[in-house]
Amino acid sequence: MPLLSLRNISRSFGSTRAVVDVSLDVNQGEFFGLLGPSGCGKTTTLRMIAGLERPDTGSIFFQDADITHLPPERRGFGMVFQNYALFPHLNVFENVAFGLRARHNDKAEMADRVGGALELVQLPGYGKRGVHELSGGQQQRVAIARAIAIEPVLLLFDEPLSNLDVSLREETRSELRELVTRLGLTAVYVTHDQEEAFALCDRISVMVGGRLMQTGRPRELYEQPSEISVASFLGRNNLIKAMRLSSSKTTSGEFKTLEGGHTLRLTVKHEELAPLNKPVFLAIRPEHVQLSTNDHDAENSLRGHIREIVFAGATSTVRVDANGLVIEALVLRTNGLEVNRECSVILSPEHLTVLKN
Amino acid sequence: MKTDLLKRKIRLHPRRSVALFLVTAIVLLYGVIYPNLSVLITSFQRAGNWTLANYREVLSQQFTIEAIVSSVGLSAGTVLLCALVGLPLAFLFERFTFPGRRLFAALAALPLVLPPLVGTVAFIFLCGESGILANGIQHLFGLQNPPWRLRGWPALLLFHTYTMYPFFYVLTGAGLRRIDASLAEAARSLGASRSIVLRRVVLPQLTPSLVAAALLTFMTSMASFSAPLLFGGDVRVLTLEIFRARQRGDFVMAITETVILALISLAALIVFQRYEGTRRFAAAAMKGAPRRREIIASGGARVLAMIAGVVFALVLVLPVATLFLVSFAQEGSWTTQTLPSAYTFANYRRLFGDPYAAEVFFNSFSMSAIAALAALLWSFCVVTLLRRRESTRAFAGESWRRLLSLLVLVPWALPGTVVAVSVAEAYGKPGSLLGSFVLVGTFWILPVVYFLRFMPLVVRALQASMEQVDPTLEEAAGSLGARPWQRFVRVTLPLVWPGAVAGTVLAFVIALGEYVASVLVFVPANRPISIAIASELRDFNLGTAAAYGVVLIIIISISMVVAGRLERLRG
């Protein structure tokens, strides 16, 4: 039984359809990610889980109880806001104690729990400080302490790291994951940063344009995106427009690219999905594209010449024009590669994916 | 147990919102909709029949047309003169720095704290034909007659400019501070000269402030009553005509003229809101550079700026200083002399010893306090309704919200004369809304009128405070388990009370010196300070009248300082 279930949730603001027919399950103890570009509806979805926003249609279940219309204060979910939403008129202690006071907790127990929460986020002894005296990273920790102090049954994060600078973000990220695991909490984490989502989450739902596109483990999403939007949102991807040629039911299919007119062979399970004589998209990650300066007889080897080489430190991006089809390759070394030089582009069949339209 | 709790379905907007909605609706119905409608209806009725006869009659009289033209003309002239004084001052104080700048800049807003009646009285003492200035010049040059008479158009325009230019000064000053200096720098780097920058970059951005100032000045001038009453001479203005018509007992004429005055004021407001709606100057969200004031370096210019500052400060302070002086004058000691010949504390002793004076102070204080506190409570209802998404979705959408803000604003846009006349008309006889209770003639008429006139100030102040509160704070409180009332008491209230109290204090002190509406509906049981001042003036007890004014100014100044402190607390 999933801990949290969203069933066909939709929400519109005026004529904008922010969330369209979203269904998902979050399991006990899971670190679940909602990933997508800004404006994709992920925050609205999170706010509906928190009870801050009500769905127009659809239901939300928690432990099989319908909580769709339950006000936020009765859900017992902790939430960490993007801007932290620390109460400016209260000090650190009172901020963390806020939820406990709302529950009329015993004084001594409250002090214990606030102290414990502050210790967990490595801010022991900060209770008397005003929230304005804290750095961004410390404010962030207070926000987390405040959310975990109420011993939430579910922890919600709305891009909590986006206001931190890069080095602090990575450090906080691993601490956060460690904390959630140690406390045995279940978390729903909203972010637009795929690296962050991949590093943190057990499972991720990718949302684009208010719709949930694909749910899966990070590696699954990265290597086997099923939708164009997922493929292009998660890292760089070569999208090749092509048409299926053969109708044979073998494990390999033949596709003809619309640009360049190359013939590509695939050994992919999605192959059945591709209808005949209708353009579909094939995807291959730049890091899976091989380049060779020798004449190459490998499968799916296309001749082209190098258009551009962009140096980016550890790696370089090479753009090759194969008779009008431009392919991007990510290489570690550019030995022997030069702009305008001829080379072979190898798109190995096992890395080519057919995308749903 | 937890699941048990979770299984109960709760709707997000229970009785509380209904109560808020009811309170708001009832106050608006009784205070705004019904009185204004009754005035409107009465103006179209005669002997129970619908007719235009009242308007035909009123508008066929030469002096009504004259009053309309004079009111509008006086207001337009006032706007022009106030802009001519206020704009350069705002530029001077915002763009340059010179010795004494801070002091002068603070003084420049001084006329804003003067209640109109007190200002008028001070002006008469200073500039009237037997006032200090005219008398001094007459004595100095041995003239037969006073060099001028404080009467008619020039007197009104002068007084209006003195009391209302701060609208331009304050609003343009604020506008100038908001302008991102990097825009001017960008224009300069693109080759624009100083004058082009002023014309094409600075002024267009100032337009909203200028329009706001012009509107405020226009409406204040339309509502002006004390000055036309005391030294308007032959100039007929609408507020005065309404007052005189009521005194003659010609209620139909008073009401018809009231509708005309209300329409002109509302038209000005609508023009202004149209303008605001069409030309939105989104404050650039980019990180901007505040402009630094230029230091006037050249010695000559420095001296000149200083002298200008001192002269300006004197002009501002003299009327108030005169009032202070006269408040110590022995009654009857100031007749043909330039300055009063004998000084005494007797006036103040009278103020604090006389039971009549004590009663007057008690009346004003209690009525203003009742009105201001009621306005504070009510503003929480209104602002909560305006702000809460759930509740407005439950009862009404965006258009209702707009109607609500409009109805709240109406009493602010209407001259005090109109508010008083409409309340008097609606509740002057047993009616459908109050049954046999007649409000007119009781103590409560003035608290009600004060409440209606000044509650928009409190609503505005609270709204401004609320807008500064990050809405995620309440959401965070909700997610931490705080119920709606806990959220309000523990998060919203601590963050908004300074602004709300500042607005309430402001409403309180303005009500303390209120005259325009009071003079129309006061009764012996609720005689306020302003009425006492006017009656002392009529009896030539100049010193006592001045002493009342001084006490008012002191109370107002202290309250303004307190309100200012509170405002800053908010930040």
Interface residues (C-beta under 8 A of the other chain):
Chain A: A50 G51 L52 R54 F62 Q63 D64 A65 D66 I67 H69 L70 P71 P72 E73 R74 R75 G76 F77 G78 M79 F81 N83 A85 L86 F87 P88 H89 F98 G99 R101 A102 R103 R146 A147 I150 V153 L156
Chain B: K2 T3 L5 L6 K7 R8 K9 I10 R11 L12 D470 T472 L473 E475 A476 A477 G478 S479 L480 G481 A482 R483 P484 Q486 R487 R490 V491 P494 L495
